[in-house]
Amino acid sequence: MNAGLRSLAENVWVLYPTEAPVAPVAFGPYELEVARDAPRAATRGLVAFSHGGGSTPWVHRGLLAHLARAGYAVVALEHPGNNRRDNRLQTPDGVPLLANLEARPRDLQAAIDLAGGGPVAVIGESLGGYTALALAGGIARTFPDDMTHAERLGGDPARTIPVSTIHDPRIAAVVLLSPALPFFGAPGALAQVTAPILARVGALDRISPPAQTLAVVPDALVVPNAGHFSFQTPFPPALAHLPPAQDPPGFDRAAYQPTLYADIEAFLKQSTLS
């Protein structure tokens, strides 16, 4: 089975299983072997993907295409105001503004609706992990926008404010990769989350440290030697100099990809997507 691709909106795409022949398609510097607008084969269910802050879904193009070839329809969006081309909803030092935290779950829900709705699994990386968990029912809090990054790092939780998000009862499973989860530190933050969760975090992740993830999702798997970006698809050679393309010594990103894909696919097969 191959992966088909169709654009649903300017910033929303769906990948799906197809028997049509594929050809290289470029998304900026990222290339994917897909069949554009090809006939769609039967699917196992819908999966939605949310990328990290200031990024793009195509840094996980390998995972998206793998799931499509495995039989899933996969809807991916580029979050408005928080992507590689337009990052106005995030501060220069990487802090998401309140408006960003409120908009992201709504953006993801709108993409799911465009793809047909129904039971859906959500996958989120980094700030996409926050997005997925918020849409699944997590109750989030954050510091006011006028606090600096340094003030937030040592901030008093009593100064946090609630984030107005939405809960989509269609969420049947949640996958978190290097997730940004400090927003769910209050007691009972996940009381309304009923979907099963699979989480992976790098042992050497300095952006979303393992302790932060384990405090919210105690059964998360800590992957030895992995860093924050280690679950992304290997970067094109022209971008190998960028920090997200690099891993801590002792971690082989390309070699780990099949393990990651197999773990996620096995988890999705246990969910109630159909």
VODREN-832932 format. One record per residue: residue in one letter; x negated, y negated, z negated of N, C-alpha, C, O, CB in turn. Coordinates in steps of 0.02 Angstrom, whole numbers, plus 50000, padded with zeros to 5 digits. Glycine has a CB too. Layout:
<sites>
AXYZXYZXYZXYZXYZ;...
</sites>
This chain:
<sites>
M499585005950000500005000050000499564993850000499034993649968500485000049939;N499774988650036499424982350039499794977049999500334978249972499324980150111;A499494971049996499804965449961500054960350012499684958150056499304962049913;G500694958650007500974953350048500974946850009500904946949947501684955150071;L501054941250043501054934750010501574930250043501614929750105500354931550012;R501964926850001502444922050027502444915949981502414916649920503164925150032;S502474910050010502514903949971503244902549954503674902549999502194897950009;L503394901349890504074899849869504184892349859504754889949862504234903449804;A503654888749849503654881449841502944879049852502494883049864503924879249770;E502844872549848502174869849861501644872749814501074873649834502184862249854;N501844874349753501364876849703501554883549674501314885449621501294871849647;V501984887249709502214893849685502164898949741502394897749797502954893449658;W501864904749725501784910049774502014916649743502004917549682501054910549798;V502214921249786502364928049762501964932949803501964932549865503134929549766;L501624937549769501284943149801501714949349790502034949949738500564944049774;Y501714953949837502164959649833501894965449876501464964449919502884957649857;P502144971449864501904977149903502184976949974502764975249985502094983749870;T501764978750021501964978950091501544984150128500994985850106501904972050125;E501804986650183501424991250224501104987650284500784990850326501874996950248;A501204981150288500934977350344500184976550337499914976650282501274970450347;P499824975850393499104974950391498924968150360499304963350366498794975550461;V498344967850328498144961750294497594958150333497274960950377497904963350223;A497494951850314496954947750342496724942850288497104941450242497194943950407;P496124940250293495884935550243496284929050244496414926150297495134934050254;V496474926750184496814920350176496434916450123496284919050069497574921250156;A496274910150137495884906050091496334901350051496794898350078495364902050129;F496184900949987496494896049942495924891849914495654893349861496924899649885;G495744886549950495154882849932494554887449940494464890449993495194880149859;P494134888149889493534892449895493674899849883493224903949888493014890149847;Y494304901549867494474908449849494814911849909495244908849942494924908549786;E494624918049921494894921749978495234928149954495014931349907494344923350029;L495784929749988496174935649970496404939250032496604936050081496784933549926;E496374945850032496614949950088497354951350077497534955450035496194956550094;V497774947950116498504948750109498834948450177498534946550227498794943150062;A499474950550178499894949950238500394944450226500864945250187500254956850255;R500314938850260500744933050249501454934450276501544936650333500454926850283;D501954933050234502664933450253502844940150284503284940450327502824927850302;A502524945350261502654952050287503284955050255503494952550202502054956650275;P503574960250284504144963650253503944966350184503384968750175504404969350297;R504394966050138504254968150069504474975250057505044977050073504584963350019;A504044979250028504224986150009504584985949941504604980749908503604990750006;A504854991649922505194992049857504704990549801504124992349805505514999049847;T504944987149748504504985149693504724988349628505294990449619504504977549686;R504244988649582504374991349515504674986149468504954987849416503734994149485;G504614979849485504854974449443504454968149454504014967849497504824976549370;L504614963049415504314956449424503804954849369503934956249310504854951049426;V503244952049389502724949849343502584942549358502544940649417502074954149350;A502524938349306502364931249316501684929649284501534932149230502914926749285;F501284925649319500614924049295500524916649282500724912449324500084926449345;S500224914949224500084907949205499324907149195499034910649154500474905949141;H499024902549232498294901549229498094897049170498524894249136498034898649294;G497444896449159497184892349106497204884949123497344883049179496474894349090;G497054880749073497074873549082496574871149135495994873149134496944870049017;G496814866849181496384864149232496134869249282495624868149315495804860949201;S496484874749290496234880249332496714881749389497064877249413496134886549289;T496734887849411497134890049468497274897449460496874901049431496774888549535;P497844899949485497964907149480497464911349520497394917249508498654908749503;W497124908149568496694912049613496044914349580495684918349610496534908149674;V495884911849520495304914549485495464921649459495024925149437495094909949427;H496104923549462496314930349445496614933849506497044938149500496834930249387;R496374931949566496654934649628496594942249631497024945549660496324931449688;G496054945049603495964952249605496514955849566496784960849590495294954149577;L496674953349507497214956249467497884955549501498274960249502497224953049397;L498024949549528498674948349560498764953149620499304956049628498734941049583;A498244953749661498294958149719498354965449698498714969349729497694957149766;H497984967449646498024974349622498734976049600498984981449617497524975449564;L499044971649563499724973049539500224973349597500694977349596499944967749488;A500114969049647500554969349706500464976049742500954979149762500404963549754;R499844978249750499724984649783499994990449742500154995749768498984985649797;A500044989449675500304994649631501064994749630501364999049597500044993649561;G501384990049665502114990249672502494984649638503114984749637502344996449645;Y502154979749610502494974349575502544968149620502104966849660502134972649509;A503084964349611503114957649638502804953049586503004953249528503864955449656;V502314949049606501934944949559502014937549578501774935549631501194946949557;V502344933649536502424926549550501884922649512501794923549452503134924049531;A501534918349548500994914449519501114907049537501314905449593500294916849544;L500994902749489501084895649502500464891749483500054894049443501684892849464;E500394885849512499874881249492500224875949450500634872049476499504878049555;H500084875849385500454871449339500364864149358499794861749360500234872649267;P500904860449371500844853349389500514849449332500704850149274501534850349404;G500024845249350499694841049301499184844549258498884841549214500194838049257;N499074851149270498584854749229498244860049271498174865849251498934857949168;N498014858049331497694862749377497034859749402496854854149384498154864449436;R496694863449445496014861449467496024855049508495504851749514495704867049507;R496594853149537496634847149578496954841249543496844835549561497004848749642;D497364842649494497734837449457497764839549384498154843949365498454836349487;N497354836349342497304838449273497474832749225497164831949172496594840949258;R497974828749242498154822749203498464824449136498494820149092498614818449242;L498704830649126499034832449063498554835849014498774839048966499614837149077;Q497914835049025497404837648981496854832448973496664829249022497114844449008;T496594831648912496064826748901495414829048933495344834948948495964825448825;P494934824448944494304826348974493924831748935493534835548965493864820348981;D494034832148869493694837348830494124843648822493984847848778493494834648762;G494634844348863495004850648867495584851448820495834857048812494544856048855;V495824846048788496384846648742497034845548780497124840448812496324841448685;P497504850348778498144849448813498584844348776498674844748716498514856248819;L498874839648814499324834848785499984838048768500164843348795499424828948833;L500364834948723501014837648703501464838748763501804843748767501354832948652;A501464834048809501884834748869501704840948909502134844148939501814828548913;N501064842748909500834848748943501104855048909501354859548943500064848948945;L501044855348843501284861148806502034862048814502284867648814501104860448732;E502394856548820503124856948829503304858948900503794862548911503454850348811;A502914856548949503084857849019502894864849043503254867749083502734852749063;R502344867549018502084873849045502594879549041502704882849092501464875749007;P502914880948984503404886448984503984885149032504254889849062503674887448913;R504184878849039504724877249086504504878349158504884880749199504954870049076;D503874876449173503604877749240503624885249255503824887249310502884875149245;L503404889249207503384896549218504074899349227504184903649270503034899949159;Q504554897049187505244899349195505524897549263505874901549294505684896449139;A505374891449287505614889349353505324893849408505674895449456505434882049366;A504694895749401504384900249451504724907049449504834910049502503634900949437;I504874909449390505224915949383505904915649417506114920349451505304917849308;D506254910149408506904909249440506844909249516507244912349551507244902749416;L506334905949542506224905849614506094912849642506284914349699505634901249631;A505774917049601505604923749623506174928649614506114934549633505004926249584;G506734926449587507314930849582507534932549513508064935549504507174937049617;G507144930549462507354931749393507364939149374506984943149402508034928849381;G507804940849327507834947749302507314949049249506934944449232507754952649359;P507284955049223506754956649173506074955349203505954956949262506814964149150;V505624952449165504974950449191504444951349138504554950149078504994943149215;A503854953349160503254953349117502874946949131502844944749189502814959749129;V502584943949080502194937949090501464939249070501334942349018502484931949049;I501004936849111500294937349098500014930349093500134926249138499924941549153;G499654928849040499364922249033498644922549011498464926448967499754918248983;E498224918449044497514918049025497374911248994497604906149020497054919249087;S497004911148939496814904948904497444901048886497864903648850496344900748948;L497524894848911498134891148895498744894448926499304893248903498074883848919;G498644898548976499194902549003499434907648953500024909648954498964906049067;G498994909748907499204914248853499684910748807500184913748786498604916748815;Y499534904448790500014900448751500684900148788501214901248759499744893348739;T500644898748854501244897848894501674904148893502284903748884501054896148966;A501364909848903501724916248904502054917648836502634919648834501254922048923;L501684916548782501944918048716502494913148696502974915048662501384918048664;A502434906848716502954901948701503594903848738504134903448709502724894848721;L503544905848802504144907648840504464913948812505064914948818503964908548913;A504054918248782504314924548753504644923448685504904928148656503754929548746;G504624917248660504954915748596504514913048541504754911748487505274921748572;G503864912148555503414909548504503584902348486503734898248530502704909948527;I503554900748422503694893948398503034890448388502634892348345504114894048331;A502914885248428502254882048430502254875248394502754871748390502044881148502;R501654873648369501534867148339500854864648364500424868648382501544867448260;T500764858048366500134855148389500004848748351500434846148315500144853948465;F499394846048359499234839648329499454834048375499494835048436498464839148314;P499604828248349499794822548391499264820848443498674821948431499944816348348;D499474818048499499024816548554498484811548534497944811648564499404813848612;D498614807148485498124802048469497554804448425497104800548408498464796348436;M497564810848406497004813548367496454815848415496594818648468497234819448323;T495824814648396495264816848437495164824348431495444827548386494624813148417;H494764827148477494614834248475494284836148408494444841248379494174836348534;A493824831948385493474833348322493964833248263493924837448218492914828248310;E494434828648264494934828248211495384834348211495584836748158495354821948218;R495534836848270495964842748275495604848948248495924853148215496164843948348;L494954849548261494584855448241494584856248165494604861848139493864855148266;G494564850848129494574851148056495214848348028495234846447969493984847548027;G495734848148069496354844748050496764848547998496724854647992496764843648110;D497164844747961497624847347911498244849947947498584846147981497804841947858;P498404856447940499004859147973499644855347956500124855447995499094866347954;A499644851847899500234848047880500364842247927500904839447929500164845447808;R499854840347966499924834848014500174837148082500284832948126499274831248022;T500274843548091500514845948156501234844048167501614842848120500424853448161;I501424844048230502104842448250502384848148292501994851748324502134835648290;P503044849148293503324854648333503274853248408503314847548430504044855948313;V503194858548446503204858148519503894860548543504114866048526502624862448551;S504224856348582504884858048607504804862548669504664860148723505284851648625;T504904869048659504844873748714505494877548723505994876048691504254878748701;I505484882348768506084886348782505924893748773505344895848779506344885048854;H506424897548758506364904848751506764908148806507364906948812506594907248680;D506434912248845506774915848899506874923148878506384926848873506364915448966;P507494925248866507624932048843507474937448894507514943348879508334932648821;R507304935448956507154940449008506454943349001506284948249033507224937249077;I506034940248958505344942548951505334949548920505554950448863504924937648908;A505074954448957505074961448935504394963748912504344969048879505324965848990;A503864960048927503184962048908502734955948915502854951648957502924967948951;V502214955648873501754949948873501044952548874500854956948835501874945348810;V500634949848920499924951448924499534944948912499654939948946499734954748993;L499074945048865498674939248846497934940648859497664945548835498794937348772;L497614936248897496904936848913496544930648888496694925048910496794937948989;S496064931448843495704925848813496194920348793496084914548810495184923148863;P496714921948757497264917148748497104911448700496734912348651497874920748724;A497394905548714497364899848669497954900248622498514898548641497354893048709;L497844902448560498394903848514498404899748449498794901548405498384910948497;P498004894548441498044890848378498714887448367498874885348311497494885748374;F499104886848420499764883648415500264887948377500804885548359500024882248485;F500094894248365500564898848332500324900948263500434906548241500664905048375;G499994896348228499704897948163500194897348105500034899748050499134893548150;A500774894348114501244893448059501584900048043501674904148088501774888048077;P501784901147980502134907247962502774908148003503154903448014502314907247886;G502884914248027503474915748066503474913248137503994913248170504064912948032;A502894911248162502854908448230503064913348284503324911448336502154906048244;L502954919848271503134924948320503744929048300503864934448326502554929748332;A504134926448252504714930148227505224931648281505594936648277505044926348171;Q505264927448332505764928348385505484931948446505844933048495506034921648406;V504844933848443504544937448499504684944848491504424948048445503774936048504;T505084947648535505264954748531504914958948584504894965148578506014955548538;A504634955748635504294959548689503634962348664503294959048624504184955048751;P503434968248686502774970948667502224966648696502304963448748502704978248692;I501654966548662501094962248681500454966448690500284970448647500974956748628;L500114965348746499444967948757498974962048759499084957348798499394972348823;A498454962048718497994956348716497274958648722497074963748693498094952348652;R496884954848759496164955948767495794949448754495984944248781496004958848838;V495274949748714494874943848699494144945948698493974951448676495084940548631;G493704941548721492994943048723492664942248655492814937448619492644938748773;A492234946848637491884946448573491464940248568491344937748513491454952648563;L491224937548625490794931648625491154925548653490844920848677490164933048666;D491814925648649492214919948672492144914148622492334914848564492964921948679;R491864908648645491764902748602492344897848608492414893348567491104899348618;I492754898548659493314893948670493944896448634494284892548601493454893148746;S494084902848641494634906048604494334911748564494364917548585495204908548653;P494044910248507493684915348468494124921348449494734920448439493384912248405;P493834927348444494224933248427494634932348363495204934648359493774939148419;A494344929148312494704928348249495354924548258495854925948225494264924748197;Q495344919748304495934915748318496484920148348497074919548330495764910048365;T496294924448395496784928848426497034934148377497634935348373496474932348487;L496584937048339496764942348292497214939748236497614943648208496144945548262;A497164933348220497594930448169498324930248191498784930348150497364923448151;V498434930048257499114929748284499334936448310499914938448301499144924548340;V498874940048344499024946748372498514951548343497994952648373499004946648452;P498654954548284498154958648249497894964648287497334966948275498444961048185;D498294967348334498064973248370497744971548437497664975948480498644978048381;A497554965348447497194963448509496534967248513496214968548463497064955848511;L496334969048574495704972548585495154967448596495204963148640495754977348645;V494624967848556494044963548564493544967148610493284972548592493714961748495;V493404964348667492974967548718492254965648705492084959648706493194965548790;P491804970548693491104969048677490764964948731490844966248791490724975548666;N490374959948710489944955848753490324951248801490004947348836489504960348793;A490984951648803491364947448849491424940248823491454939148763492054950348861;G491434935448869491534928548853492234926248871492664930348887491014924248888;H492344919748870493014917148881493264918448952493854919748962493034909648868;F492824918049001493024918649071492904925649099493004926849159492664913649113;S492704930249058492474936849082493024941149113492864946049147492154940549027;F493654939449102494194943449130494414940849199494844943949231494794943549083;Q494134935349221494294932649287493954936749341493454940149328494084925349292;T494224936449401493924939749459493224936649472493144930649466494374939049522;P492734940749489492074937949506492134932349557492514932749605491614943449533;F491754927049546491804921049588491444921949654490994926149660491514915049551;P491644918149705491264918149768490544915949755490424911949710491604913549821;P490064918349795489354916449785489244908949783488804906649746488944919449840;A489614905149822489524897849824489694894449758489484888849745489934894849879;L490074897949715490284895049651489944898549592490134897449534491034895549644;A489444902649606489124906549553488774902249501488624904749446488624911349583;H488644895949516488304891549469488774888649417488544885849367487964885949507;L489424889249427489904886249381489954890349317489894896449319490594885749415;P490054887149259490104890849196490634896349196490504901649169490264886049141;P491234895249226491724900749225491514906949265491814912249257492384898249252;A491024906149308490784911849348490284916049311490104921449334490474909349413;Q490054913749254489504917049218489754920549155490254918549125488964912049201;D489394925649135489574929749077488974930249029488404929149049489804936749099;P489114931848966488574932948919488134938748941488374943248976488844934248848;P487504938848922487064944448939487354950948913487604951448857486354943348909;G487324956048956487574962648936488284964048957488544969548945487534963248863;F488614959148990489294960449014489304960349089489064955549120489794955248985;D489594965549119489644966149192490374965049211490784969549206489384973249216;R490524959049234491214957249250491514961749304492064964249297491254949949272;A491144962749357491404966749413491544973849390492044976849411490904966749471;A491104976649349491204983549326491794984149279492094989549275490574986049292;Y491964978749243492514979049195493204978249228493704980149200492424973749142;Q493214975349288493864973949320494304980249326494894979749309493744971049389;P494064985949350494504991849355494804993949288495374996049286494124997649385;T494414993349234494674995049168495234990249149495754992449124494114994849115;L495134983749160495644978849144496274980049184496824979949156495374971749158;Y496204981249249496784982449291497174988649268497784988549265496574983149364;A496804993949253497135000149232497504999249166498055001849158496615005749226;D497204995649119497524994449055498174990549063498684992349033497054990749008;I498154985349104498754981249115499284985149152499874984849134498574974849153;E499084988749204499574992649242499914997949198500514998849202499244996049302;A499525001449157499815006449112500295003349063500825006149048499255010249075;F500124997449037500564993848991501214991849025501754992548996500204987548963;L501164989349086501764987249122502224993149137502834992349137501584983649186;K501934998849152502345004749167502775006849107503295010049115501905010649189;Q502545005049047502925006848986503475001748971503895002948928502455007348927;S503474996049005503964990748991504604992049030504644996549072503674983849009;T505114987949015505774988949045505884983549098506304979149088506334988748992;L505524983949154505574978949206506124980649257506404976149287504914978149242;S506264987049266506744988949318507454989149291507914990649329506564995649348;
</sites>
